Amino acid sequence: MTPRRAVAALLLACVAAALLAGIAGGLLRVGIALAPADAAWLGRAALAHAALMMCGFMGTVIGIERAVAFKHRAAWSAPVASGLAGLALLNGADALAAWLLVAAATAFVGVNLLLLQRQRASHTGLLLVSAAAWFVGNVLFAAGASPVAVLPWWFAFLVMTIAAERLEMTRLMRRRPGAQPALYVVLAVLLLGAVASPVSPLAGGLLFGLALMALSAWLFTFDIARRTVRADGLSRYMAICLLGGYVWLALGGLGWAATAIGLPARDLALHGLGLGFIVSMIMGHAPVILPAVARVKLLWGPLFYLPLAALHGSLLLRLAGGFADFQWRAQGALFNALAIALFALTVAGSAFAWRRRHGPAAAPREKTS
């Protein structure tokens, strides 16, 4: 096996382990055990659910995407470190995992700094800021800070990464005056909320939640998805994923602000944002990201709407029913996991269908939405 294939196999194993263990740990937190409840790894996965999903899984995936774009071996150090951190968490090596995440974020900041020097643009500047947010969150995590301090930085990393990518796509349409400065103001408030959260959870939570709602409004107003939703095929599917995600972004922000003032909306804040917004973005971008990053061509078809509908429906069940009955929340969480599994099966089936129709994968396509 060549070194390149060995690294690819390692990263695939790390990403899969973080995702599957993160889902299993999340289900255990609502009382559903997918393995013997006394399994040591399952308990660790439940405790490290957020770190596994946001750093071990998403951090590694984003690191891979950036390394592919950077086209330098050193760039792969970030996803390798974050991937190994996920494995360390599952093996009970929490301190090692935490400092691996700090190393991953440090390397990731360096990669984004070099990318900014290579391509000086607004979106690459925001990508650097988002990487810095991940670094701050990981340092706080390594220092043993509370979730109130850590989670806003991790979410800021993911949200700002998506915002930067969407800002890049606005180049395909005429930008309105003031749109870009407005985005900078919104993201500055988001970071201010993250800074304030450990000092004043009320003020920090309100600022963070309001910034998320304002970002949703910005995306609805300026993102190209509001035009491509009138197209057909893959472009329409991607736009529906994005616009649906923006609704959950607003609801997640509402939940974040409501939690700050003492209302029981923590699940809406965390999973409206983490599942409704971020997973919708993954579902929408997978058909174009996988060909570019993993060189896996997909034969897109209407079946892709099934896991998307399942995700939104199960999230409504979880969050709306969960206010009245914890059992509804648990069932909704189980259906969330099944929706993600259905999406994975849909992707695998579409990859098989493409190869069956066209043979070995050709060059990747460009972004279309």
Short mmCIF file of the C-alpha atoms (twelve columns), coordinates in Angstrom:
data_MODEL
# 
_entry.id   MODEL 
# 
loop_
_atom_site.group_PDB 
_atom_site.id 
_atom_site.type_symbol 
_atom_site.label_atom_id 
_atom_site.label_alt_id 
_atom_site.label_comp_id 
_atom_site.label_asym_id 
_atom_site.label_seq_id 
_atom_site.Cartn_x 
_atom_site.Cartn_y 
_atom_site.Cartn_z 
_atom_site.pdbx_PDB_model_num 
ATOM 1   C CA . MET A 1   0.000   0.000  0.000   1 
ATOM 2   C CA . THR A 2   1.385   3.420  -0.979  1 
ATOM 3   C CA . PRO A 3   1.709   6.158  1.686   1 
ATOM 4   C CA . ARG A 4   -1.095  8.118  0.017   1 
ATOM 5   C CA . ARG A 5   -3.458  5.148  0.158   1 
ATOM 6   C CA . ALA A 6   -2.449  4.446  3.749   1 
ATOM 7   C CA . VAL A 7   -3.302  8.006  4.796   1 
ATOM 8   C CA . ALA A 8   -6.588  7.843  2.887   1 
ATOM 9   C CA . ALA A 9   -7.506  4.558  4.592   1 
ATOM 10  C CA . LEU A 10  -6.597  5.981  8.008   1 
ATOM 11  C CA . LEU A 11  -8.689  9.102  7.460   1 
ATOM 12  C CA . LEU A 12  -11.655 7.089  6.196   1 
ATOM 13  C CA . ALA A 13  -11.480 4.886  9.295   1 
ATOM 14  C CA . CYS A 14  -11.206 7.908  11.593  1 
ATOM 15  C CA . VAL A 15  -14.117 9.750  9.969   1 
ATOM 16  C CA . ALA A 16  -16.337 6.657  10.025  1 
ATOM 17  C CA . ALA A 17  -15.442 5.855  13.639  1 
ATOM 18  C CA . ALA A 18  -16.108 9.407  14.822  1 
ATOM 19  C CA . LEU A 19  -19.435 9.601  12.991  1 
ATOM 20  C CA . LEU A 20  -20.753 6.191  14.035  1 
ATOM 21  C CA . ALA A 21  -19.553 6.489  17.625  1 
ATOM 22  C CA . GLY A 22  -20.828 10.060 17.849  1 
ATOM 23  C CA . ILE A 23  -24.277 8.969  16.692  1 
ATOM 24  C CA . ALA A 24  -24.288 5.984  19.073  1 
ATOM 25  C CA . GLY A 25  -23.173 8.199  21.941  1 
ATOM 26  C CA . GLY A 26  -25.835 10.769 21.142  1 
ATOM 27  C CA . LEU A 27  -28.521 8.089  21.169  1 
ATOM 28  C CA . LEU A 28  -27.295 6.799  24.530  1 
ATOM 29  C CA . ARG A 29  -27.710 10.315 25.915  1 
ATOM 30  C CA . VAL A 30  -31.440 10.061 25.180  1 
ATOM 31  C CA . GLY A 31  -31.697 6.527  26.541  1 
ATOM 32  C CA . ILE A 32  -31.235 4.420  23.389  1 
ATOM 33  C CA . ALA A 33  -28.309 1.972  23.473  1 
ATOM 34  C CA . LEU A 34  -27.101 0.533  20.158  1 
ATOM 35  C CA . ALA A 35  -24.604 -1.696 21.995  1 
ATOM 36  C CA . PRO A 36  -24.425 -3.201 25.500  1 
ATOM 37  C CA . ALA A 37  -24.857 -0.245 27.827  1 
ATOM 38  C CA . ASP A 38  -21.773 -1.273 29.811  1 
ATOM 39  C CA . ALA A 39  -19.508 -1.129 26.731  1 
ATOM 40  C CA . ALA A 40  -16.683 1.216  27.672  1 
ATOM 41  C CA . TRP A 41  -16.437 2.831  24.244  1 
ATOM 42  C CA . LEU A 42  -20.146 3.648  24.239  1 
ATOM 43  C CA . GLY A 43  -19.958 5.497  27.528  1 
ATOM 44  C CA . ARG A 44  -16.966 7.444  26.270  1 
ATOM 45  C CA . ALA A 45  -18.805 8.234  23.043  1 
ATOM 46  C CA . ALA A 46  -21.746 9.594  25.026  1 
ATOM 47  C CA . LEU A 47  -19.476 11.833 27.094  1 
ATOM 48  C CA . ALA A 48  -17.537 12.998 24.029  1 
ATOM 49  C CA . HIS A 49  -20.540 13.257 21.686  1 
ATOM 50  C CA . ALA A 50  -19.973 16.916 20.761  1 
ATOM 51  C CA . ALA A 51  -16.208 16.542 20.336  1 
ATOM 52  C CA . LEU A 52  -16.621 13.448 18.166  1 
ATOM 53  C CA . MET A 53  -19.216 15.000 15.883  1 
ATOM 54  C CA . MET A 54  -17.849 18.539 15.596  1 
ATOM 55  C CA . CYS A 55  -14.102 17.859 15.683  1 
ATOM 56  C CA . GLY A 56  -13.477 14.170 15.042  1 
ATOM 57  C CA . PHE A 57  -15.995 14.061 12.187  1 
ATOM 58  C CA . MET A 58  -16.673 17.554 10.834  1 
ATOM 59  C CA . GLY A 59  -13.236 18.954 11.653  1 
ATOM 60  C CA . THR A 60  -11.573 16.051 9.866   1 
ATOM 61  C CA . VAL A 61  -13.864 16.254 6.827   1 
ATOM 62  C CA . ILE A 62  -13.306 20.008 6.461   1 
ATOM 63  C CA . GLY A 63  -9.579  19.473 6.959   1 
ATOM 64  C CA . ILE A 64  -9.556  16.913 4.147   1 
ATOM 65  C CA . GLU A 65  -11.410 19.285 1.832   1 
ATOM 66  C CA . ARG A 66  -8.946  22.085 2.584   1 
ATOM 67  C CA . ALA A 67  -5.929  19.787 2.148   1 
ATOM 68  C CA . VAL A 68  -7.194  18.733 -1.273  1 
ATOM 69  C CA . ALA A 69  -7.567  22.400 -2.235  1 
ATOM 70  C CA . PHE A 70  -4.118  23.306 -0.866  1 
ATOM 71  C CA . LYS A 71  -2.356  20.440 -2.686  1 
ATOM 72  C CA . HIS A 72  0.552   20.042 -0.268  1 
ATOM 73  C CA . ARG A 73  1.417   17.072 1.903   1 
ATOM 74  C CA . ALA A 74  1.827   19.192 5.032   1 
ATOM 75  C CA . ALA A 75  -1.833  20.235 4.828   1 
ATOM 76  C CA . TRP A 76  -2.861  16.663 5.623   1 
ATOM 77  C CA . SER A 77  -1.438  16.968 9.139   1 
ATOM 78  C CA . ALA A 78  -4.588  18.770 10.308  1 
ATOM 79  C CA . PRO A 79  -7.158  16.093 9.355   1 
ATOM 80  C CA . VAL A 80  -4.808  13.296 10.452  1 
ATOM 81  C CA . ALA A 81  -4.432  14.888 13.902  1 
ATOM 82  C CA . SER A 82  -8.170  15.527 14.349  1 
ATOM 83  C CA . GLY A 83  -8.991  12.045 13.072  1 
ATOM 84  C CA . LEU A 84  -6.585  10.448 15.546  1 
ATOM 85  C CA . ALA A 85  -8.077  12.641 18.278  1 
ATOM 86  C CA . GLY A 86  -11.441 10.991 17.674  1 
ATOM 87  C CA . LEU A 87  -9.882  7.542  18.078  1 
ATOM 88  C CA . ALA A 88  -8.120  8.708  21.244  1 
ATOM 89  C CA . LEU A 89  -11.422 9.896  22.720  1 
ATOM 90  C CA . LEU A 90  -12.964 6.481  22.114  1 
ATOM 91  C CA . ASN A 91  -10.019 4.812  23.834  1 
ATOM 92  C CA . GLY A 92  -10.231 6.987  26.938  1 
ATOM 93  C CA . ALA A 93  -7.099  9.028  26.189  1 
ATOM 94  C CA . ASP A 94  -8.869  12.341 26.722  1 
ATOM 95  C CA . ALA A 95  -5.770  14.459 27.367  1 
ATOM 96  C CA . LEU A 96  -4.022  13.118 24.273  1 
ATOM 97  C CA . ALA A 97  -7.173  13.711 22.224  1 
ATOM 98  C CA . ALA A 98  -7.489  17.286 23.441  1 
ATOM 99  C CA . TRP A 99  -3.928  18.204 22.516  1 
ATOM 100 C CA . LEU A 100 -4.199  16.407 19.186  1 
ATOM 101 C CA . LEU A 101 -7.153  18.697 18.479  1 
ATOM 102 C CA . VAL A 102 -5.051  21.719 19.411  1 
ATOM 103 C CA . ALA A 103 -2.346  20.478 17.032  1 
ATOM 104 C CA . ALA A 104 -4.942  19.912 14.312  1 
ATOM 105 C CA . ALA A 105 -6.347  23.411 14.674  1 
ATOM 106 C CA . THR A 106 -2.857  24.934 14.723  1 
ATOM 107 C CA . ALA A 107 -1.996  23.202 11.459  1 
ATOM 108 C CA . PHE A 108 -5.385  24.150 10.037  1 
ATOM 109 C CA . VAL A 109 -4.837  27.824 10.836  1 
ATOM 110 C CA . GLY A 110 -1.485  27.610 9.055   1 
ATOM 111 C CA . VAL A 111 -3.050  26.022 5.981   1 
ATOM 112 C CA . ASN A 112 -5.737  28.710 5.802   1 
ATOM 113 C CA . LEU A 113 -3.158  31.460 6.273   1 
ATOM 114 C CA . LEU A 114 -1.204  30.134 3.301   1 
ATOM 115 C CA . LEU A 115 -4.408  29.792 1.286   1 
ATOM 116 C CA . LEU A 116 -5.206  33.442 2.034   1 
ATOM 117 C CA . GLN A 117 -1.750  34.457 0.812   1 
ATOM 118 C CA . ARG A 118 -2.309  32.402 -2.330  1 
ATOM 119 C CA . GLN A 119 -5.818  33.777 -2.944  1 
ATOM 120 C CA . ARG A 120 -6.568  37.095 -1.269  1 
ATOM 121 C CA . ALA A 121 -10.351 37.193 -1.169  1 
ATOM 122 C CA . SER A 122 -13.123 37.880 1.304   1 
ATOM 123 C CA . HIS A 123 -14.122 34.249 1.655   1 
ATOM 124 C CA . THR A 124 -10.565 33.013 2.272   1 
ATOM 125 C CA . GLY A 125 -10.215 35.650 4.989   1 
ATOM 126 C CA . LEU A 126 -13.365 34.336 6.655   1 
ATOM 127 C CA . LEU A 127 -12.078 30.775 6.349   1 
ATOM 128 C CA . LEU A 128 -8.978  31.834 8.280   1 
ATOM 129 C CA . VAL A 129 -11.128 33.411 11.003  1 
ATOM 130 C CA . SER A 130 -13.237 30.257 11.217  1 
ATOM 131 C CA . ALA A 131 -10.063 28.177 11.618  1 
ATOM 132 C CA . ALA A 132 -8.961  30.499 14.418  1 
ATOM 133 C CA . ALA A 133 -12.328 29.948 16.121  1 
ATOM 134 C CA . TRP A 134 -11.727 26.191 16.008  1 
ATOM 135 C CA . PHE A 135 -8.292  26.752 17.544  1 
ATOM 136 C CA . VAL A 136 -9.751  28.780 20.419  1 
ATOM 137 C CA . GLY A 137 -12.436 26.164 21.057  1 
ATOM 138 C CA . ASN A 138 -9.893  23.346 21.054  1 
ATOM 139 C CA . VAL A 139 -7.568  25.184 23.438  1 
ATOM 140 C CA . LEU A 140 -10.488 25.756 25.816  1 
ATOM 141 C CA . PHE A 141 -11.434 22.079 25.499  1 
ATOM 142 C CA . ALA A 142 -7.853  21.029 26.317  1 
ATOM 143 C CA . ALA A 143 -7.874  23.377 29.307  1 
ATOM 144 C CA . GLY A 144 -10.989 21.673 30.687  1 
ATOM 145 C CA . ALA A 145 -13.377 24.577 30.104  1 
ATOM 146 C CA . SER A 146 -17.127 23.996 30.372  1 
ATOM 147 C CA . PRO A 147 -19.342 23.329 27.339  1 
ATOM 148 C CA . VAL A 148 -20.768 26.838 27.777  1 
ATOM 149 C CA . ALA A 149 -17.322 28.159 26.871  1 
ATOM 150 C CA . VAL A 150 -16.319 25.580 24.248  1 
ATOM 151 C CA . LEU A 151 -19.443 24.922 22.170  1 
ATOM 152 C CA . PRO A 152 -19.924 28.485 20.856  1 
ATOM 153 C CA . TRP A 153 -16.402 28.411 19.397  1 
ATOM 154 C CA . TRP A 154 -16.892 25.019 17.786  1 
ATOM 155 C CA . PHE A 155 -20.202 26.095 16.292  1 
ATOM 156 C CA . ALA A 156 -18.646 29.395 15.185  1 
ATOM 157 C CA . PHE A 157 -16.001 27.378 13.320  1 
ATOM 158 C CA . LEU A 158 -18.606 25.371 11.424  1 
ATOM 159 C CA . VAL A 159 -21.067 28.216 10.848  1 
ATOM 160 C CA . MET A 160 -18.393 30.640 9.635   1 
ATOM 161 C CA . THR A 161 -16.923 27.992 7.333   1 
ATOM 162 C CA . ILE A 162 -20.319 27.574 5.691   1 
ATOM 163 C CA . ALA A 163 -20.870 31.340 5.564   1 
ATOM 164 C CA . ALA A 164 -17.499 31.791 3.841   1 
ATOM 165 C CA . GLU A 165 -18.332 29.138 1.244   1 
ATOM 166 C CA . ARG A 166 -21.688 30.768 0.555   1 
ATOM 167 C CA . LEU A 167 -20.023 34.187 0.300   1 
ATOM 168 C CA . GLU A 168 -17.735 32.733 -2.363  1 
ATOM 169 C CA . MET A 169 -20.774 31.548 -4.333  1 
ATOM 170 C CA . THR A 170 -22.269 35.061 -4.365  1 
ATOM 171 C CA . ARG A 171 -19.640 35.948 -6.969  1 
ATOM 172 C CA . LEU A 172 -21.957 34.244 -9.462  1 
ATOM 173 C CA . MET A 173 -24.546 36.981 -8.967  1 
ATOM 174 C CA . ARG A 174 -24.363 40.740 -8.603  1 
ATOM 175 C CA . ARG A 175 -23.748 41.605 -4.968  1 
ATOM 176 C CA . ARG A 176 -25.926 44.265 -3.427  1 
ATOM 177 C CA . PRO A 177 -24.190 47.250 -1.824  1 
ATOM 178 C CA . GLY A 178 -23.682 46.658 1.876   1 
ATOM 179 C CA . ALA A 179 -24.161 42.888 1.719   1 
ATOM 180 C CA . GLN A 180 -20.567 42.009 2.535   1 
ATOM 181 C CA . PRO A 181 -20.126 44.543 5.374   1 
ATOM 182 C CA . ALA A 182 -23.422 43.331 6.853   1 
ATOM 183 C CA . LEU A 183 -22.084 39.778 6.904   1 
ATOM 184 C CA . TYR A 184 -18.930 40.946 8.663   1 
ATOM 185 C CA . VAL A 185 -21.009 42.678 11.340  1 
ATOM 186 C CA . VAL A 186 -23.150 39.575 11.891  1 
ATOM 187 C CA . LEU A 187 -20.115 37.306 12.231  1 
ATOM 188 C CA . ALA A 188 -18.394 39.798 14.537  1 
ATOM 189 C CA . VAL A 189 -21.427 39.649 16.839  1 
ATOM 190 C CA . LEU A 190 -21.295 35.848 16.651  1 
ATOM 191 C CA . LEU A 191 -17.672 35.876 17.819  1 
ATOM 192 C CA . LEU A 192 -18.483 38.432 20.501  1 
ATOM 193 C CA . GLY A 193 -21.163 36.075 21.786  1 
ATOM 194 C CA . ALA A 194 -18.627 33.247 21.910  1 
ATOM 195 C CA . VAL A 195 -16.174 35.449 23.824  1 
ATOM 196 C CA . ALA A 196 -18.833 36.581 26.308  1 
ATOM 197 C CA . SER A 197 -20.453 33.179 26.911  1 
ATOM 198 C CA . PRO A 198 -18.133 31.893 29.679  1 
ATOM 199 C CA . VAL A 199 -18.141 35.284 31.424  1 
ATOM 200 C CA . SER A 200 -21.853 36.026 31.089  1 
ATOM 201 C CA . PRO A 201 -23.900 33.112 29.714  1 
ATOM 202 C CA . LEU A 202 -26.947 35.381 29.447  1 
ATOM 203 C CA . ALA A 203 -25.309 38.117 27.374  1 
ATOM 204 C CA . GLY A 204 -23.149 35.702 25.400  1 
ATOM 205 C CA . GLY A 205 -26.026 33.363 24.629  1 
ATOM 206 C CA . LEU A 206 -28.286 36.204 23.524  1 
ATOM 207 C CA . LEU A 207 -25.620 37.681 21.253  1 
ATOM 208 C CA . PHE A 208 -24.766 34.290 19.783  1 
ATOM 209 C CA . GLY A 209 -28.403 33.395 19.160  1 
ATOM 210 C CA . LEU A 210 -29.271 36.760 17.643  1 
ATOM 211 C CA . ALA A 211 -26.234 36.538 15.362  1 
ATOM 212 C CA . LEU A 212 -27.345 33.114 14.126  1 
ATOM 213 C CA . MET A 213 -30.807 34.478 13.337  1 
ATOM 214 C CA . ALA A 214 -29.276 37.485 11.578  1 
ATOM 215 C CA . LEU A 215 -27.017 35.199 9.552   1 
ATOM 216 C CA . SER A 216 -30.052 33.191 8.479   1 
ATOM 217 C CA . ALA A 217 -31.708 36.405 7.285   1 
ATOM 218 C CA . TRP A 218 -28.528 37.389 5.414   1 
ATOM 219 C CA . LEU A 219 -28.338 34.026 3.657   1 
ATOM 220 C CA . PHE A 220 -32.023 34.107 2.697   1 
ATOM 221 C CA . THR A 221 -31.529 37.596 1.274   1 
ATOM 222 C CA . PHE A 222 -28.222 37.288 -0.561  1 
ATOM 223 C CA . ASP A 223 -27.463 33.621 -1.228  1 
ATOM 224 C CA . ILE A 224 -27.691 32.341 -4.792  1 
ATOM 225 C CA . ALA A 225 -29.819 29.406 -3.581  1 
ATOM 226 C CA . ARG A 226 -32.926 31.586 -3.681  1 
ATOM 227 C CA . ARG A 227 -32.459 31.723 -7.471  1 
ATOM 228 C CA . THR A 228 -31.262 28.190 -8.161  1 
ATOM 229 C CA . VAL A 229 -34.261 26.755 -6.299  1 
ATOM 230 C CA . ARG A 230 -36.190 27.569 -9.485  1 
ATOM 231 C CA . ALA A 231 -33.844 25.380 -11.541 1 
ATOM 232 C CA . ASP A 232 -34.133 21.629 -12.087 1 
ATOM 233 C CA . GLY A 233 -32.295 18.517 -11.000 1 
ATOM 234 C CA . LEU A 234 -29.229 18.729 -8.778  1 
ATOM 235 C CA . SER A 235 -29.189 22.532 -8.613  1 
ATOM 236 C CA . ARG A 236 -32.744 22.599 -7.271  1 
ATOM 237 C CA . TYR A 237 -32.003 19.833 -4.766  1 
ATOM 238 C CA . MET A 238 -28.957 21.686 -3.446  1 
ATOM 239 C CA . ALA A 239 -30.928 24.908 -3.127  1 
ATOM 240 C CA . ILE A 240 -33.717 23.173 -1.191  1 
ATOM 241 C CA . CYS A 241 -31.132 21.673 1.173   1 
ATOM 242 C CA . LEU A 242 -29.593 25.092 1.716   1 
ATOM 243 C CA . LEU A 243 -32.835 27.011 2.190   1 
ATOM 244 C CA . GLY A 244 -34.197 24.371 4.561   1 
ATOM 245 C CA . GLY A 245 -30.934 24.567 6.487   1 
ATOM 246 C CA . TYR A 246 -31.279 28.336 6.780   1 
ATOM 247 C CA . VAL A 247 -34.659 27.865 8.460   1 
ATOM 248 C CA . TRP A 248 -33.024 25.596 11.041  1 
ATOM 249 C CA . LEU A 249 -30.203 28.110 11.447  1 
ATOM 250 C CA . ALA A 250 -32.770 30.703 12.499  1 
ATOM 251 C CA . LEU A 251 -34.556 28.246 14.795  1 
ATOM 252 C CA . GLY A 252 -31.239 27.175 16.303  1 
ATOM 253 C CA . GLY A 253 -30.430 30.817 16.982  1 
ATOM 254 C CA . LEU A 254 -33.847 31.266 18.580  1 
ATOM 255 C CA . GLY A 255 -33.189 28.218 20.742  1 
ATOM 256 C CA . TRP A 256 -29.767 29.529 21.710  1 
ATOM 257 C CA . ALA A 257 -31.207 32.866 22.827  1 
ATOM 258 C CA . ALA A 258 -34.115 31.161 24.607  1 
ATOM 259 C CA . THR A 259 -31.729 28.871 26.483  1 
ATOM 260 C CA . ALA A 260 -29.727 31.896 27.603  1 
ATOM 261 C CA . ILE A 261 -32.784 33.374 29.341  1 
ATOM 262 C CA . GLY A 262 -33.612 30.085 31.053  1 
ATOM 263 C CA . LEU A 263 -36.148 28.461 28.730  1 
ATOM 264 C CA . PRO A 264 -35.892 24.691 28.029  1 
ATOM 265 C CA . ALA A 265 -34.627 25.050 24.456  1 
ATOM 266 C CA . ARG A 266 -31.124 23.567 24.652  1 
ATOM 267 C CA . ASP A 267 -31.970 20.672 22.320  1 
ATOM 268 C CA . LEU A 268 -33.353 23.117 19.752  1 
ATOM 269 C CA . ALA A 269 -30.232 25.263 20.064  1 
ATOM 270 C CA . LEU A 270 -27.736 22.436 19.657  1 
ATOM 271 C CA . HIS A 271 -29.492 20.076 17.268  1 
ATOM 272 C CA . GLY A 272 -31.500 22.601 15.296  1 
ATOM 273 C CA . LEU A 273 -28.089 24.044 14.472  1 
ATOM 274 C CA . GLY A 274 -26.024 20.845 14.375  1 
ATOM 275 C CA . LEU A 275 -28.503 18.589 12.574  1 
ATOM 276 C CA . GLY A 276 -30.979 20.915 10.898  1 
ATOM 277 C CA . PHE A 277 -28.459 23.409 9.559   1 
ATOM 278 C CA . ILE A 278 -25.098 21.642 9.316   1 
ATOM 279 C CA . VAL A 279 -26.300 18.192 8.207   1 
ATOM 280 C CA . SER A 280 -28.573 19.845 5.629   1 
ATOM 281 C CA . MET A 281 -25.466 21.579 4.274   1 
ATOM 282 C CA . ILE A 282 -23.677 18.220 4.118   1 
ATOM 283 C CA . MET A 283 -26.577 16.615 2.256   1 
ATOM 284 C CA . GLY A 284 -26.722 19.506 -0.177  1 
ATOM 285 C CA . HIS A 285 -23.023 19.683 -0.951  1 
ATOM 286 C CA . ALA A 286 -22.141 15.968 -0.928  1 
ATOM 287 C CA . PRO A 287 -22.994 15.432 -4.633  1 
ATOM 288 C CA . VAL A 288 -20.360 18.012 -5.650  1 
ATOM 289 C CA . ILE A 289 -17.862 17.703 -2.782  1 
ATOM 290 C CA . LEU A 290 -17.399 13.927 -3.006  1 
ATOM 291 C CA . PRO A 291 -16.379 13.993 -6.693  1 
ATOM 292 C CA . ALA A 292 -13.907 16.813 -6.013  1 
ATOM 293 C CA . VAL A 293 -12.433 15.511 -2.752  1 
ATOM 294 C CA . ALA A 294 -12.808 11.721 -2.827  1 
ATOM 295 C CA . ARG A 295 -13.122 11.344 -6.622  1 
ATOM 296 C CA . VAL A 296 -16.355 9.444  -6.117  1 
ATOM 297 C CA . LYS A 297 -18.836 10.303 -8.850  1 
ATOM 298 C CA . LEU A 298 -22.520 10.183 -7.968  1 
ATOM 299 C CA . LEU A 299 -25.508 9.640  -10.234 1 
ATOM 300 C CA . TRP A 300 -27.893 12.152 -8.697  1 
ATOM 301 C CA . GLY A 301 -31.597 11.322 -8.686  1 
ATOM 302 C CA . PRO A 302 -34.835 12.236 -6.879  1 
ATOM 303 C CA . LEU A 303 -34.141 9.558  -4.241  1 
ATOM 304 C CA . PHE A 304 -31.803 12.067 -2.600  1 
ATOM 305 C CA . TYR A 305 -34.897 13.895 -1.367  1 
ATOM 306 C CA . LEU A 306 -35.880 10.931 0.851   1 
ATOM 307 C CA . PRO A 307 -33.128 11.264 3.478   1 
ATOM 308 C CA . LEU A 308 -33.518 15.043 3.382   1 
ATOM 309 C CA . ALA A 309 -37.238 14.765 4.132   1 
ATOM 310 C CA . ALA A 310 -36.514 12.136 6.789   1 
ATOM 311 C CA . LEU A 311 -34.001 14.435 8.473   1 
ATOM 312 C CA . HIS A 312 -36.355 17.403 8.650   1 
ATOM 313 C CA . GLY A 313 -39.350 15.295 9.662   1 
ATOM 314 C CA . SER A 314 -37.469 13.484 12.414  1 
ATOM 315 C CA . LEU A 315 -36.026 16.745 13.688  1 
ATOM 316 C CA . LEU A 316 -39.509 18.260 13.905  1 
ATOM 317 C CA . LEU A 317 -40.650 15.181 15.823  1 
ATOM 318 C CA . ARG A 318 -37.676 15.414 18.153  1 
ATOM 319 C CA . LEU A 319 -37.842 19.118 18.865  1 
ATOM 320 C CA . ALA A 320 -41.584 19.795 18.779  1 
ATOM 321 C CA . GLY A 321 -42.613 16.605 20.558  1 
ATOM 322 C CA . GLY A 322 -39.654 16.761 22.916  1 
ATOM 323 C CA . PHE A 323 -41.009 19.857 24.623  1 
ATOM 324 C CA . ALA A 324 -43.989 17.839 25.835  1 
ATOM 325 C CA . ASP A 325 -42.590 14.318 26.212  1 
ATOM 326 C CA . PHE A 326 -38.969 13.162 26.497  1 
ATOM 327 C CA . GLN A 327 -39.938 9.907  24.764  1 
ATOM 328 C CA . TRP A 328 -40.749 11.873 21.611  1 
ATOM 329 C CA . ARG A 329 -37.286 13.399 21.787  1 
ATOM 330 C CA . ALA A 330 -35.723 9.949  22.036  1 
ATOM 331 C CA . GLN A 331 -37.738 8.604  19.111  1 
ATOM 332 C CA . GLY A 332 -36.930 11.682 17.066  1 
ATOM 333 C CA . ALA A 333 -33.222 11.209 17.812  1 
ATOM 334 C CA . LEU A 334 -33.422 7.596  16.637  1 
ATOM 335 C CA . PHE A 335 -35.085 8.713  13.400  1 
ATOM 336 C CA . ASN A 336 -32.369 11.392 13.025  1 
ATOM 337 C CA . ALA A 337 -29.799 8.596  13.037  1 
ATOM 338 C CA . LEU A 338 -31.835 6.570  10.554  1 
ATOM 339 C CA . ALA A 339 -32.081 9.605  8.247   1 
ATOM 340 C CA . ILE A 340 -28.289 9.923  8.248   1 
ATOM 341 C CA . ALA A 341 -27.962 6.187  7.571   1 
ATOM 342 C CA . LEU A 342 -30.458 6.498  4.718   1 
ATOM 343 C CA . PHE A 343 -28.409 9.325  3.240   1 
ATOM 344 C CA . ALA A 344 -25.241 7.204  3.425   1 
ATOM 345 C CA . LEU A 345 -27.042 4.362  1.648   1 
ATOM 346 C CA . THR A 346 -28.361 6.772  -0.987  1 
ATOM 347 C CA . VAL A 347 -24.851 8.099  -1.644  1 
ATOM 348 C CA . ALA A 348 -23.435 4.571  -1.870  1 
ATOM 349 C CA . GLY A 349 -26.219 3.518  -4.230  1 
ATOM 350 C CA . SER A 350 -25.752 6.556  -6.457  1 
ATOM 351 C CA . ALA A 351 -21.985 5.942  -6.627  1 
ATOM 352 C CA . PHE A 352 -22.629 2.339  -7.647  1 
ATOM 353 C CA . ALA A 353 -25.194 3.475  -10.235 1 
ATOM 354 C CA . TRP A 354 -22.746 5.996  -11.728 1 
ATOM 355 C CA . ARG A 355 -19.985 3.415  -12.071 1 
ATOM 356 C CA . ARG A 356 -22.404 0.935  -13.580 1 
ATOM 357 C CA . ARG A 357 -23.516 3.465  -16.172 1 
ATOM 358 C CA . HIS A 358 -20.250 5.258  -16.925 1 
ATOM 359 C CA . GLY A 359 -17.401 3.049  -15.747 1 
ATOM 360 C CA . PRO A 360 -14.459 4.415  -13.701 1 
ATOM 361 C CA . ALA A 361 -14.982 7.942  -12.366 1 
ATOM 362 C CA . ALA A 362 -13.821 10.823 -14.504 1 
ATOM 363 C CA . ALA A 363 -12.754 14.277 -13.461 1 
ATOM 364 C CA . PRO A 364 -14.861 15.947 -10.752 1 
ATOM 365 C CA . ARG A 365 -17.503 18.499 -11.562 1 
ATOM 366 C CA . GLU A 366 -17.545 22.127 -10.543 1 
ATOM 367 C CA . LYS A 367 -19.863 23.555 -7.915  1 
ATOM 368 C CA . THR A 368 -23.309 24.370 -9.223  1 
ATOM 369 C CA . SER A 369 -25.092 25.992 -6.292  1 
# 
